[in-house]
Amino acid sequence: MIFIFLPAYNEEIALPRLVKKFAEQMKAEGEDYRIVVLDDGSSDQTARVASGLSKEYPLELLRHPQNKGLGITMRDGIEHLVKTSGDEDLVVTLDCDDTHEPKYLPAALKKIREGYEVVILSRYCPGGGEMGLSPLKTFLSRGAGFFLGVFFPIRGVKEFSCGYRVYRASILKKAVRVFGPDLVRLPHLGFVVTPEILIKMRMLGARIAESPFVLRYDQKPTRSTNKSLKTIHGYFALLWNYWGRKA
């Protein structure tokens, strides 16, 4: 079984597009799947849209009554998936804003079935790329990758900030068992949760690889909630909390 986790905040437009594309991709691949949407206190109709989609697709809707941010949403989602998945299952995480195309997933699934425990969908390996990203966001993303790669090197990995990943459920279960609530120690620093979880995988000695994808930022229907200064602060917080630390 493949569990597809979508943390959603004000994604009433993107969500149905993405769910339909994933359903078509999973059907084409002959994969059993379940989509889990965690609505993080959206002020639009995201929850209503997700509820409607659950009548047509294998979709489970979870809700935060109030907006808690991506860090807590990822933590809560992973804790839920750890309880509902089996050791042999796979967990796919990605953004819910239609910037992460499902068509790149089969190559990542092939790698995970070769024995890797985490596969990162990467803009920076051969065949990867990005469309629609501003020069500033491109600069910050590449700078973050270089910075984190210096202090938290992972062989063959250049992509630290993309949340499009495939995990073996067993490695997530191990992470929750080892770290507990500290799996996400910096929950209020938003998008920093993405490299933080990867650092935790590194601390566990997980087998990690990359698979190419093209980020389609030009398809994003809503404005980004990522604050650049907050994210930069978060990277230094990662260094302070984790550099040299072992599990």
Biotite code that builds the C-alpha atoms (Angstrom):
import biotite.structure as struc

atoms = struc.array([
    struc.Atom([0.000, 0.000, 0.000], chain_id="A", res_id=1, res_name="MET", atom_name="CA", element="C"),
    struc.Atom([1.163, 3.511, -0.834], chain_id="A", res_id=2, res_name="ILE", atom_name="CA", element="C"),
    struc.Atom([0.010, 6.264, 1.515], chain_id="A", res_id=3, res_name="PHE", atom_name="CA", element="C"),
    struc.Atom([0.054, 9.738, -0.068], chain_id="A", res_id=4, res_name="ILE", atom_name="CA", element="C"),
    struc.Atom([0.174, 12.487, 2.541], chain_id="A", res_id=5, res_name="PHE", atom_name="CA", element="C"),
    struc.Atom([-0.990, 15.982, 1.587], chain_id="A", res_id=6, res_name="LEU", atom_name="CA", element="C"),
    struc.Atom([-0.629, 18.763, 4.187], chain_id="A", res_id=7, res_name="PRO", atom_name="CA", element="C"),
    struc.Atom([-3.175, 21.318, 2.995], chain_id="A", res_id=8, res_name="ALA", atom_name="CA", element="C"),
    struc.Atom([-3.738, 24.974, 3.809], chain_id="A", res_id=9, res_name="TYR", atom_name="CA", element="C"),
    struc.Atom([-6.130, 26.965, 1.606], chain_id="A", res_id=10, res_name="ASN", atom_name="CA", element="C"),
    struc.Atom([-5.761, 24.613, -1.357], chain_id="A", res_id=11, res_name="GLU", atom_name="CA", element="C"),
    struc.Atom([-9.369, 24.380, -2.541], chain_id="A", res_id=12, res_name="GLU", atom_name="CA", element="C"),
    struc.Atom([-8.233, 24.954, -6.142], chain_id="A", res_id=13, res_name="ILE", atom_name="CA", element="C"),
    struc.Atom([-5.135, 22.768, -6.291], chain_id="A", res_id=14, res_name="ALA", atom_name="CA", element="C"),
    struc.Atom([-6.391, 19.814, -4.228], chain_id="A", res_id=15, res_name="LEU", atom_name="CA", element="C"),
    struc.Atom([-8.883, 18.334, -6.731], chain_id="A", res_id=16, res_name="PRO", atom_name="CA", element="C"),
    struc.Atom([-6.373, 18.700, -9.574], chain_id="A", res_id=17, res_name="ARG", atom_name="CA", element="C"),
    struc.Atom([-3.690, 16.886, -7.617], chain_id="A", res_id=18, res_name="LEU", atom_name="CA", element="C"),
    struc.Atom([-5.935, 14.108, -6.307], chain_id="A", res_id=19, res_name="VAL", atom_name="CA", element="C"),
    struc.Atom([-7.226, 13.362, -9.810], chain_id="A", res_id=20, res_name="LYS", atom_name="CA", element="C"),
    struc.Atom([-3.691, 13.207, -11.227], chain_id="A", res_id=21, res_name="LYS", atom_name="CA", element="C"),
    struc.Atom([-2.522, 10.902, -8.439], chain_id="A", res_id=22, res_name="PHE", atom_name="CA", element="C"),
    struc.Atom([-5.520, 8.612, -8.895], chain_id="A", res_id=23, res_name="ALA", atom_name="CA", element="C"),
    struc.Atom([-4.775, 8.330, -12.611], chain_id="A", res_id=24, res_name="GLU", atom_name="CA", element="C"),
    struc.Atom([-1.070, 7.686, -11.983], chain_id="A", res_id=25, res_name="GLN", atom_name="CA", element="C"),
    struc.Atom([-1.717, 5.026, -9.345], chain_id="A", res_id=26, res_name="MET", atom_name="CA", element="C"),
    struc.Atom([-4.271, 3.300, -11.589], chain_id="A", res_id=27, res_name="LYS", atom_name="CA", element="C"),
    struc.Atom([-1.790, 3.276, -14.472], chain_id="A", res_id=28, res_name="ALA", atom_name="CA", element="C"),
    struc.Atom([0.857, 1.730, -12.205], chain_id="A", res_id=29, res_name="GLU", atom_name="CA", element="C"),
    struc.Atom([-1.561, -0.794, -10.699], chain_id="A", res_id=30, res_name="GLY", atom_name="CA", element="C"),
    struc.Atom([-0.742, 0.413, -7.174], chain_id="A", res_id=31, res_name="GLU", atom_name="CA", element="C"),
    struc.Atom([-2.986, 0.212, -4.120], chain_id="A", res_id=32, res_name="ASP", atom_name="CA", element="C"),
    struc.Atom([-3.041, 3.651, -2.541], chain_id="A", res_id=33, res_name="TYR", atom_name="CA", element="C"),
    struc.Atom([-4.688, 5.840, 0.042], chain_id="A", res_id=34, res_name="ARG", atom_name="CA", element="C"),
    struc.Atom([-4.571, 9.632, 0.116], chain_id="A", res_id=35, res_name="ILE", atom_name="CA", element="C"),
    struc.Atom([-4.449, 11.312, 3.521], chain_id="A", res_id=36, res_name="VAL", atom_name="CA", element="C"),
    struc.Atom([-5.243, 15.038, 3.577], chain_id="A", res_id=37, res_name="VAL", atom_name="CA", element="C"),
    struc.Atom([-4.586, 17.022, 6.752], chain_id="A", res_id=38, res_name="LEU", atom_name="CA", element="C"),
    struc.Atom([-6.396, 20.344, 6.477], chain_id="A", res_id=39, res_name="ASP", atom_name="CA", element="C"),
    struc.Atom([-4.446, 22.799, 8.624], chain_id="A", res_id=40, res_name="ASP", atom_name="CA", element="C"),
    struc.Atom([-7.254, 25.123, 9.658], chain_id="A", res_id=41, res_name="GLY", atom_name="CA", element="C"),
    struc.Atom([-7.907, 26.452, 6.157], chain_id="A", res_id=42, res_name="SER", atom_name="CA", element="C"),
    struc.Atom([-10.037, 29.576, 5.833], chain_id="A", res_id=43, res_name="SER", atom_name="CA", element="C"),
    struc.Atom([-11.317, 28.526, 2.398], chain_id="A", res_id=44, res_name="ASP", atom_name="CA", element="C"),
    struc.Atom([-13.275, 25.430, 1.333], chain_id="A", res_id=45, res_name="GLN", atom_name="CA", element="C"),
    struc.Atom([-10.351, 22.965, 1.416], chain_id="A", res_id=46, res_name="THR", atom_name="CA", element="C"),
    struc.Atom([-12.023, 20.674, 3.975], chain_id="A", res_id=47, res_name="ALA", atom_name="CA", element="C"),
    struc.Atom([-15.328, 20.640, 2.095], chain_id="A", res_id=48, res_name="ARG", atom_name="CA", element="C"),
    struc.Atom([-13.559, 19.905, -1.187], chain_id="A", res_id=49, res_name="VAL", atom_name="CA", element="C"),
    struc.Atom([-11.554, 17.083, 0.418], chain_id="A", res_id=50, res_name="ALA", atom_name="CA", element="C"),
    struc.Atom([-14.702, 15.619, 1.953], chain_id="A", res_id=51, res_name="SER", atom_name="CA", element="C"),
    struc.Atom([-16.329, 15.599, -1.466], chain_id="A", res_id=52, res_name="GLY", atom_name="CA", element="C"),
    struc.Atom([-13.296, 13.936, -3.043], chain_id="A", res_id=53, res_name="LEU", atom_name="CA", element="C"),
    struc.Atom([-13.422, 11.188, -0.399], chain_id="A", res_id=54, res_name="SER", atom_name="CA", element="C"),
    struc.Atom([-16.679, 9.987, -1.966], chain_id="A", res_id=55, res_name="LYS", atom_name="CA", element="C"),
    struc.Atom([-14.899, 9.369, -5.276], chain_id="A", res_id=56, res_name="GLU", atom_name="CA", element="C"),
    struc.Atom([-11.359, 8.406, -4.250], chain_id="A", res_id=57, res_name="TYR", atom_name="CA", element="C"),
    struc.Atom([-9.731, 6.462, -1.370], chain_id="A", res_id=58, res_name="PRO", atom_name="CA", element="C"),
    struc.Atom([-9.136, 9.634, 0.629], chain_id="A", res_id=59, res_name="LEU", atom_name="CA", element="C"),
    struc.Atom([-9.061, 10.220, 4.379], chain_id="A", res_id=60, res_name="GLU", atom_name="CA", element="C"),
    struc.Atom([-9.561, 13.741, 5.722], chain_id="A", res_id=61, res_name="LEU", atom_name="CA", element="C"),
    struc.Atom([-7.926, 14.867, 8.970], chain_id="A", res_id=62, res_name="LEU", atom_name="CA", element="C"),
    struc.Atom([-8.374, 18.375, 10.361], chain_id="A", res_id=63, res_name="ARG", atom_name="CA", element="C"),
    struc.Atom([-6.719, 20.940, 12.575], chain_id="A", res_id=64, res_name="HIS", atom_name="CA", element="C"),
    struc.Atom([-9.472, 23.251, 13.885], chain_id="A", res_id=65, res_name="PRO", atom_name="CA", element="C"),
    struc.Atom([-6.959, 26.114, 13.798], chain_id="A", res_id=66, res_name="GLN", atom_name="CA", element="C"),
    struc.Atom([-3.922, 26.759, 11.628], chain_id="A", res_id=67, res_name="ASN", atom_name="CA", element="C"),
    struc.Atom([-0.826, 25.289, 13.288], chain_id="A", res_id=68, res_name="LYS", atom_name="CA", element="C"),
    struc.Atom([1.745, 25.612, 10.493], chain_id="A", res_id=69, res_name="GLY", atom_name="CA", element="C"),
    struc.Atom([3.579, 23.114, 8.332], chain_id="A", res_id=70, res_name="LEU", atom_name="CA", element="C"),
    struc.Atom([5.882, 21.821, 11.077], chain_id="A", res_id=71, res_name="GLY", atom_name="CA", element="C"),
    struc.Atom([3.112, 20.588, 13.366], chain_id="A", res_id=72, res_name="ILE", atom_name="CA", element="C"),
    struc.Atom([1.050, 19.430, 10.387], chain_id="A", res_id=73, res_name="THR", atom_name="CA", element="C"),
    struc.Atom([3.902, 17.240, 9.142], chain_id="A", res_id=74, res_name="MET", atom_name="CA", element="C"),
    struc.Atom([4.513, 15.867, 12.632], chain_id="A", res_id=75, res_name="ARG", atom_name="CA", element="C"),
    struc.Atom([0.846, 15.044, 13.198], chain_id="A", res_id=76, res_name="ASP", atom_name="CA", element="C"),
    struc.Atom([0.522, 13.515, 9.744], chain_id="A", res_id=77, res_name="GLY", atom_name="CA", element="C"),
    struc.Atom([3.557, 11.279, 10.182], chain_id="A", res_id=78, res_name="ILE", atom_name="CA", element="C"),
    struc.Atom([2.369, 10.143, 13.615], chain_id="A", res_id=79, res_name="GLU", atom_name="CA", element="C"),
    struc.Atom([-1.003, 9.220, 12.107], chain_id="A", res_id=80, res_name="HIS", atom_name="CA", element="C"),
    struc.Atom([0.576, 7.369, 9.181], chain_id="A", res_id=81, res_name="LEU", atom_name="CA", element="C"),
    struc.Atom([2.912, 5.433, 11.470], chain_id="A", res_id=82, res_name="VAL", atom_name="CA", element="C"),
    struc.Atom([-0.150, 4.117, 13.331], chain_id="A", res_id=83, res_name="LYS", atom_name="CA", element="C"),
    struc.Atom([-2.139, 3.194, 10.225], chain_id="A", res_id=84, res_name="THR", atom_name="CA", element="C"),
    struc.Atom([0.567, 1.762, 7.932], chain_id="A", res_id=85, res_name="SER", atom_name="CA", element="C"),
    struc.Atom([2.387, -1.555, 7.928], chain_id="A", res_id=86, res_name="GLY", atom_name="CA", element="C"),
    struc.Atom([6.159, -1.974, 7.856], chain_id="A", res_id=87, res_name="ASP", atom_name="CA", element="C"),
    struc.Atom([6.096, -2.925, 4.165], chain_id="A", res_id=88, res_name="GLU", atom_name="CA", element="C"),
    struc.Atom([4.014, 0.080, 3.130], chain_id="A", res_id=89, res_name="ASP", atom_name="CA", element="C"),
    struc.Atom([5.363, 3.231, 1.511], chain_id="A", res_id=90, res_name="LEU", atom_name="CA", element="C"),
    struc.Atom([4.619, 6.845, 2.429], chain_id="A", res_id=91, res_name="VAL", atom_name="CA", element="C"),
    struc.Atom([4.742, 9.646, -0.134], chain_id="A", res_id=92, res_name="VAL", atom_name="CA", element="C"),
    struc.Atom([4.838, 13.239, 1.104], chain_id="A", res_id=93, res_name="THR", atom_name="CA", element="C"),
    struc.Atom([4.463, 16.259, -1.140], chain_id="A", res_id=94, res_name="LEU", atom_name="CA", element="C"),
    struc.Atom([3.102, 19.773, -1.318], chain_id="A", res_id=95, res_name="ASP", atom_name="CA", element="C"),
    struc.Atom([-0.620, 20.144, -1.947], chain_id="A", res_id=96, res_name="CYS", atom_name="CA", element="C"),
    struc.Atom([-0.273, 23.151, -4.278], chain_id="A", res_id=97, res_name="ASP", atom_name="CA", element="C"),
    struc.Atom([0.009, 21.242, -7.594], chain_id="A", res_id=98, res_name="ASP", atom_name="CA", element="C"),
    struc.Atom([3.732, 21.989, -7.987], chain_id="A", res_id=99, res_name="THR", atom_name="CA", element="C"),
    struc.Atom([4.759, 18.326, -7.490], chain_id="A", res_id=100, res_name="HIS", atom_name="CA", element="C"),
    struc.Atom([3.658, 16.215, -10.447], chain_id="A", res_id=101, res_name="GLU", atom_name="CA", element="C"),
    struc.Atom([2.741, 12.537, -9.830], chain_id="A", res_id=102, res_name="PRO", atom_name="CA", element="C"),
    struc.Atom([4.297, 11.472, -13.145], chain_id="A", res_id=103, res_name="LYS", atom_name="CA", element="C"),
    struc.Atom([7.747, 11.558, -11.517], chain_id="A", res_id=104, res_name="TYR", atom_name="CA", element="C"),
    struc.Atom([6.738, 9.117, -8.797], chain_id="A", res_id=105, res_name="LEU", atom_name="CA", element="C"),
    struc.Atom([7.264, 5.769, -10.632], chain_id="A", res_id=106, res_name="PRO", atom_name="CA", element="C"),
    struc.Atom([11.025, 6.327, -10.967], chain_id="A", res_id=107, res_name="ALA", atom_name="CA", element="C"),
    struc.Atom([11.238, 7.134, -7.246], chain_id="A", res_id=108, res_name="ALA", atom_name="CA", element="C"),
    struc.Atom([9.220, 4.024, -6.369], chain_id="A", res_id=109, res_name="LEU", atom_name="CA", element="C"),
    struc.Atom([11.617, 1.942, -8.449], chain_id="A", res_id=110, res_name="LYS", atom_name="CA", element="C"),
    struc.Atom([14.532, 3.274, -6.398], chain_id="A", res_id=111, res_name="LYS", atom_name="CA", element="C"),
    struc.Atom([12.821, 2.651, -3.083], chain_id="A", res_id=112, res_name="ILE", atom_name="CA", element="C"),
    struc.Atom([12.193, -0.932, -4.161], chain_id="A", res_id=113, res_name="ARG", atom_name="CA", element="C"),
    struc.Atom([15.891, -1.313, -4.921], chain_id="A", res_id=114, res_name="GLU", atom_name="CA", element="C"),
    struc.Atom([16.486, -1.051, -1.179], chain_id="A", res_id=115, res_name="GLY", atom_name="CA", element="C"),
    struc.Atom([16.593, 2.650, -0.325], chain_id="A", res_id=116, res_name="TYR", atom_name="CA", element="C"),
    struc.Atom([14.610, 3.814, 2.695], chain_id="A", res_id=117, res_name="GLU", atom_name="CA", element="C"),
    struc.Atom([14.146, 7.432, 1.612], chain_id="A", res_id=118, res_name="VAL", atom_name="CA", element="C"),
    struc.Atom([14.019, 8.762, -1.955], chain_id="A", res_id=119, res_name="VAL", atom_name="CA", element="C"),
    struc.Atom([13.989, 12.523, -2.478], chain_id="A", res_id=120, res_name="ILE", atom_name="CA", element="C"),
    struc.Atom([12.445, 13.923, -5.637], chain_id="A", res_id=121, res_name="LEU", atom_name="CA", element="C"),
    struc.Atom([15.202, 16.316, -6.667], chain_id="A", res_id=122, res_name="SER", atom_name="CA", element="C"),
    struc.Atom([15.541, 19.304, -8.965], chain_id="A", res_id=123, res_name="ARG", atom_name="CA", element="C"),
    struc.Atom([19.301, 18.987, -8.888], chain_id="A", res_id=124, res_name="TYR", atom_name="CA", element="C"),
    struc.Atom([20.036, 15.499, -10.191], chain_id="A", res_id=125, res_name="CYS", atom_name="CA", element="C"),
    struc.Atom([20.171, 14.732, -13.958], chain_id="A", res_id=126, res_name="PRO", atom_name="CA", element="C"),
    struc.Atom([16.712, 15.139, -15.475], chain_id="A", res_id=127, res_name="GLY", atom_name="CA", element="C"),
    struc.Atom([15.478, 17.472, -12.745], chain_id="A", res_id=128, res_name="GLY", atom_name="CA", element="C"),
    struc.Atom([14.672, 21.166, -12.950], chain_id="A", res_id=129, res_name="GLY", atom_name="CA", element="C"),
    struc.Atom([12.214, 23.894, -12.057], chain_id="A", res_id=130, res_name="GLU", atom_name="CA", element="C"),
    struc.Atom([9.735, 26.190, -13.795], chain_id="A", res_id=131, res_name="MET", atom_name="CA", element="C"),
    struc.Atom([8.195, 29.437, -12.586], chain_id="A", res_id=132, res_name="GLY", atom_name="CA", element="C"),
    struc.Atom([10.471, 30.069, -9.604], chain_id="A", res_id=133, res_name="LEU", atom_name="CA", element="C"),
    struc.Atom([11.685, 33.632, -9.060], chain_id="A", res_id=134, res_name="SER", atom_name="CA", element="C"),
    struc.Atom([15.447, 34.298, -9.195], chain_id="A", res_id=135, res_name="PRO", atom_name="CA", element="C"),
    struc.Atom([15.402, 35.063, -5.440], chain_id="A", res_id=136, res_name="LEU", atom_name="CA", element="C"),
    struc.Atom([13.710, 31.772, -4.550], chain_id="A", res_id=137, res_name="LYS", atom_name="CA", element="C"),
    struc.Atom([16.089, 29.892, -6.836], chain_id="A", res_id=138, res_name="THR", atom_name="CA", element="C"),
    struc.Atom([19.081, 31.546, -5.183], chain_id="A", res_id=139, res_name="PHE", atom_name="CA", element="C"),
    struc.Atom([17.793, 30.845, -1.663], chain_id="A", res_id=140, res_name="LEU", atom_name="CA", element="C"),
    struc.Atom([16.974, 27.237, -2.481], chain_id="A", res_id=141, res_name="SER", atom_name="CA", element="C"),
    struc.Atom([20.379, 26.515, -3.982], chain_id="A", res_id=142, res_name="ARG", atom_name="CA", element="C"),
    struc.Atom([22.082, 28.387, -1.160], chain_id="A", res_id=143, res_name="GLY", atom_name="CA", element="C"),
    struc.Atom([20.168, 26.344, 1.406], chain_id="A", res_id=144, res_name="ALA", atom_name="CA", element="C"),
    struc.Atom([21.169, 23.124, -0.305], chain_id="A", res_id=145, res_name="GLY", atom_name="CA", element="C"),
    struc.Atom([24.831, 24.123, -0.288], chain_id="A", res_id=146, res_name="PHE", atom_name="CA", element="C"),
    struc.Atom([24.693, 25.272, 3.358], chain_id="A", res_id=147, res_name="PHE", atom_name="CA", element="C"),
    struc.Atom([22.984, 22.125, 4.610], chain_id="A", res_id=148, res_name="LEU", atom_name="CA", element="C"),
    struc.Atom([25.158, 19.900, 2.449], chain_id="A", res_id=149, res_name="GLY", atom_name="CA", element="C"),
    struc.Atom([28.287, 21.312, 4.090], chain_id="A", res_id=150, res_name="VAL", atom_name="CA", element="C"),
    struc.Atom([27.114, 20.742, 7.661], chain_id="A", res_id=151, res_name="PHE", atom_name="CA", element="C"),
    struc.Atom([24.906, 17.665, 7.135], chain_id="A", res_id=152, res_name="PHE", atom_name="CA", element="C"),
    struc.Atom([26.403, 15.864, 4.142], chain_id="A", res_id=153, res_name="PRO", atom_name="CA", element="C"),
    struc.Atom([24.489, 12.933, 2.667], chain_id="A", res_id=154, res_name="ILE", atom_name="CA", element="C"),
    struc.Atom([26.200, 11.061, -0.120], chain_id="A", res_id=155, res_name="ARG", atom_name="CA", element="C"),
    struc.Atom([24.535, 11.749, -3.470], chain_id="A", res_id=156, res_name="GLY", atom_name="CA", element="C"),
    struc.Atom([22.040, 14.260, -2.042], chain_id="A", res_id=157, res_name="VAL", atom_name="CA", element="C"),
    struc.Atom([21.793, 17.896, -3.129], chain_id="A", res_id=158, res_name="LYS", atom_name="CA", element="C"),
    struc.Atom([18.077, 18.485, -2.508], chain_id="A", res_id=159, res_name="GLU", atom_name="CA", element="C"),
    struc.Atom([17.320, 19.312, 1.131], chain_id="A", res_id=160, res_name="PHE", atom_name="CA", element="C"),
    struc.Atom([14.352, 21.679, 0.883], chain_id="A", res_id=161, res_name="SER", atom_name="CA", element="C"),
    struc.Atom([11.893, 19.776, -1.312], chain_id="A", res_id=162, res_name="CYS", atom_name="CA", element="C"),
    struc.Atom([9.173, 17.898, 0.541], chain_id="A", res_id=163, res_name="GLY", atom_name="CA", element="C"),
    struc.Atom([8.371, 15.550, -2.350], chain_id="A", res_id=164, res_name="TYR", atom_name="CA", element="C"),
    struc.Atom([9.710, 12.266, -0.961], chain_id="A", res_id=165, res_name="ARG", atom_name="CA", element="C"),
    struc.Atom([9.054, 8.555, -0.666], chain_id="A", res_id=166, res_name="VAL", atom_name="CA", element="C"),
    struc.Atom([9.726, 6.850, 2.664], chain_id="A", res_id=167, res_name="TYR", atom_name="CA", element="C"),
    struc.Atom([9.521, 3.264, 3.722], chain_id="A", res_id=168, res_name="ARG", atom_name="CA", element="C"),
    struc.Atom([6.938, 3.235, 6.504], chain_id="A", res_id=169, res_name="ALA", atom_name="CA", element="C"),
    struc.Atom([9.414, 1.227, 8.575], chain_id="A", res_id=170, res_name="SER", atom_name="CA", element="C"),
    struc.Atom([11.959, 4.080, 8.681], chain_id="A", res_id=171, res_name="ILE", atom_name="CA", element="C"),
    struc.Atom([9.256, 6.555, 9.745], chain_id="A", res_id=172, res_name="LEU", atom_name="CA", element="C"),
    struc.Atom([8.156, 4.156, 12.483], chain_id="A", res_id=173, res_name="LYS", atom_name="CA", element="C"),
    struc.Atom([11.752, 3.932, 13.654], chain_id="A", res_id=174, res_name="LYS", atom_name="CA", element="C"),
    struc.Atom([12.067, 7.735, 13.626], chain_id="A", res_id=175, res_name="ALA", atom_name="CA", element="C"),
    struc.Atom([8.932, 8.178, 15.755], chain_id="A", res_id=176, res_name="VAL", atom_name="CA", element="C"),
    struc.Atom([10.134, 5.464, 18.124], chain_id="A", res_id=177, res_name="ARG", atom_name="CA", element="C"),
    struc.Atom([13.615, 7.005, 18.518], chain_id="A", res_id=178, res_name="VAL", atom_name="CA", element="C"),
    struc.Atom([12.769, 10.718, 18.531], chain_id="A", res_id=179, res_name="PHE", atom_name="CA", element="C"),
    struc.Atom([9.150, 10.799, 19.718], chain_id="A", res_id=180, res_name="GLY", atom_name="CA", element="C"),
    struc.Atom([7.697, 14.342, 19.669], chain_id="A", res_id=181, res_name="PRO", atom_name="CA", element="C"),
    struc.Atom([11.232, 15.585, 18.951], chain_id="A", res_id=182, res_name="ASP", atom_name="CA", element="C"),
    struc.Atom([10.963, 14.241, 15.411], chain_id="A", res_id=183, res_name="LEU", atom_name="CA", element="C"),
    struc.Atom([10.036, 17.846, 14.645], chain_id="A", res_id=184, res_name="VAL", atom_name="CA", element="C"),
    struc.Atom([11.884, 19.917, 17.223], chain_id="A", res_id=185, res_name="ARG", atom_name="CA", element="C"),
    struc.Atom([11.413, 23.240, 15.391], chain_id="A", res_id=186, res_name="LEU", atom_name="CA", element="C"),
    struc.Atom([7.700, 23.102, 14.496], chain_id="A", res_id=187, res_name="PRO", atom_name="CA", element="C"),
    struc.Atom([7.126, 26.848, 14.444], chain_id="A", res_id=188, res_name="HIS", atom_name="CA", element="C"),
    struc.Atom([9.774, 27.521, 11.806], chain_id="A", res_id=189, res_name="LEU", atom_name="CA", element="C"),
    struc.Atom([7.478, 26.408, 9.004], chain_id="A", res_id=190, res_name="GLY", atom_name="CA", element="C"),
    struc.Atom([9.198, 24.997, 5.938], chain_id="A", res_id=191, res_name="PHE", atom_name="CA", element="C"),
    struc.Atom([12.342, 24.195, 7.931], chain_id="A", res_id=192, res_name="VAL", atom_name="CA", element="C"),
    struc.Atom([10.546, 20.973, 8.888], chain_id="A", res_id=193, res_name="VAL", atom_name="CA", element="C"),
    struc.Atom([11.500, 19.590, 5.459], chain_id="A", res_id=194, res_name="THR", atom_name="CA", element="C"),
    struc.Atom([15.288, 19.539, 5.976], chain_id="A", res_id=195, res_name="PRO", atom_name="CA", element="C"),
    struc.Atom([14.812, 18.796, 9.687], chain_id="A", res_id=196, res_name="GLU", atom_name="CA", element="C"),
    struc.Atom([13.130, 15.473, 8.939], chain_id="A", res_id=197, res_name="ILE", atom_name="CA", element="C"),
    struc.Atom([15.859, 14.656, 6.422], chain_id="A", res_id=198, res_name="LEU", atom_name="CA", element="C"),
    struc.Atom([18.514, 15.367, 9.052], chain_id="A", res_id=199, res_name="ILE", atom_name="CA", element="C"),
    struc.Atom([16.701, 12.935, 11.364], chain_id="A", res_id=200, res_name="LYS", atom_name="CA", element="C"),
    struc.Atom([16.815, 10.290, 8.620], chain_id="A", res_id=201, res_name="MET", atom_name="CA", element="C"),
    struc.Atom([20.555, 10.908, 8.310], chain_id="A", res_id=202, res_name="ARG", atom_name="CA", element="C"),
    struc.Atom([20.978, 10.519, 12.080], chain_id="A", res_id=203, res_name="MET", atom_name="CA", element="C"),
    struc.Atom([19.269, 7.124, 11.858], chain_id="A", res_id=204, res_name="LEU", atom_name="CA", element="C"),
    struc.Atom([21.639, 6.016, 9.106], chain_id="A", res_id=205, res_name="GLY", atom_name="CA", element="C"),
    struc.Atom([18.824, 5.607, 6.574], chain_id="A", res_id=206, res_name="ALA", atom_name="CA", element="C"),
    struc.Atom([19.724, 4.660, 3.001], chain_id="A", res_id=207, res_name="ARG", atom_name="CA", element="C"),
    struc.Atom([18.866, 7.823, 1.041], chain_id="A", res_id=208, res_name="ILE", atom_name="CA", element="C"),
    struc.Atom([18.842, 8.527, -2.713], chain_id="A", res_id=209, res_name="ALA", atom_name="CA", element="C"),
    struc.Atom([17.508, 11.113, -5.163], chain_id="A", res_id=210, res_name="GLU", atom_name="CA", element="C"),
    struc.Atom([15.251, 10.772, -8.201], chain_id="A", res_id=211, res_name="SER", atom_name="CA", element="C"),
    struc.Atom([14.675, 13.591, -10.720], chain_id="A", res_id=212, res_name="PRO", atom_name="CA", element="C"),
    struc.Atom([11.598, 15.766, -10.991], chain_id="A", res_id=213, res_name="PHE", atom_name="CA", element="C"),
    struc.Atom([10.725, 19.191, -12.379], chain_id="A", res_id=214, res_name="VAL", atom_name="CA", element="C"),
    struc.Atom([9.197, 21.602, -9.864], chain_id="A", res_id=215, res_name="LEU", atom_name="CA", element="C"),
    struc.Atom([6.184, 23.242, -11.542], chain_id="A", res_id=216, res_name="ARG", atom_name="CA", element="C"),
    struc.Atom([5.918, 26.438, -9.510], chain_id="A", res_id=217, res_name="TYR", atom_name="CA", element="C"),
    struc.Atom([4.147, 27.983, -12.486], chain_id="A", res_id=218, res_name="ASP", atom_name="CA", element="C"),
    struc.Atom([1.121, 25.787, -11.673], chain_id="A", res_id=219, res_name="GLN", atom_name="CA", element="C"),
    struc.Atom([0.756, 27.039, -8.097], chain_id="A", res_id=220, res_name="LYS", atom_name="CA", element="C"),
    struc.Atom([-2.679, 28.732, -7.796], chain_id="A", res_id=221, res_name="PRO", atom_name="CA", element="C"),
    struc.Atom([-2.064, 30.497, -4.461], chain_id="A", res_id=222, res_name="THR", atom_name="CA", element="C"),
    struc.Atom([0.642, 32.746, -3.077], chain_id="A", res_id=223, res_name="ARG", atom_name="CA", element="C"),
    struc.Atom([3.449, 31.166, -1.093], chain_id="A", res_id=224, res_name="SER", atom_name="CA", element="C"),
    struc.Atom([3.294, 31.439, 2.703], chain_id="A", res_id=225, res_name="THR", atom_name="CA", element="C"),
    struc.Atom([7.028, 30.781, 3.003], chain_id="A", res_id=226, res_name="ASN", atom_name="CA", element="C"),
    struc.Atom([8.817, 33.761, 4.586], chain_id="A", res_id=227, res_name="LYS", atom_name="CA", element="C"),
    struc.Atom([12.428, 33.957, 3.399], chain_id="A", res_id=228, res_name="SER", atom_name="CA", element="C"),
    struc.Atom([13.886, 35.566, 6.541], chain_id="A", res_id=229, res_name="LEU", atom_name="CA", element="C"),
    struc.Atom([12.092, 33.065, 8.780], chain_id="A", res_id=230, res_name="LYS", atom_name="CA", element="C"),
    struc.Atom([13.455, 30.209, 6.688], chain_id="A", res_id=231, res_name="THR", atom_name="CA", element="C"),
    struc.Atom([17.018, 31.553, 6.791], chain_id="A", res_id=232, res_name="ILE", atom_name="CA", element="C"),
    struc.Atom([16.730, 31.860, 10.574], chain_id="A", res_id=233, res_name="HIS", atom_name="CA", element="C"),
    struc.Atom([15.469, 28.295, 10.610], chain_id="A", res_id=234, res_name="GLY", atom_name="CA", element="C"),
    struc.Atom([18.533, 26.962, 8.810], chain_id="A", res_id=235, res_name="TYR", atom_name="CA", element="C"),
    struc.Atom([20.785, 28.447, 11.471], chain_id="A", res_id=236, res_name="PHE", atom_name="CA", element="C"),
    struc.Atom([18.481, 26.928, 14.110], chain_id="A", res_id=237, res_name="ALA", atom_name="CA", element="C"),
    struc.Atom([19.035, 23.548, 12.442], chain_id="A", res_id=238, res_name="LEU", atom_name="CA", element="C"),
    struc.Atom([22.778, 24.049, 12.697], chain_id="A", res_id=239, res_name="LEU", atom_name="CA", element="C"),
    struc.Atom([22.524, 25.006, 16.380], chain_id="A", res_id=240, res_name="TRP", atom_name="CA", element="C"),
    struc.Atom([20.286, 22.045, 17.244], chain_id="A", res_id=241, res_name="ASN", atom_name="CA", element="C"),
    struc.Atom([21.755, 19.265, 15.140], chain_id="A", res_id=242, res_name="TYR", atom_name="CA", element="C"),
    struc.Atom([25.326, 19.807, 13.986], chain_id="A", res_id=243, res_name="TRP", atom_name="CA", element="C"),
    struc.Atom([27.451, 17.021, 15.410], chain_id="A", res_id=244, res_name="GLY", atom_name="CA", element="C"),
    struc.Atom([24.508, 15.380, 17.159], chain_id="A", res_id=245, res_name="ARG", atom_name="CA", element="C"),
    struc.Atom([23.839, 11.649, 16.954], chain_id="A", res_id=246, res_name="LYS", atom_name="CA", element="C"),
    struc.Atom([20.557, 9.777, 17.395], chain_id="A", res_id=247, res_name="ALA", atom_name="CA", element="C"),
])
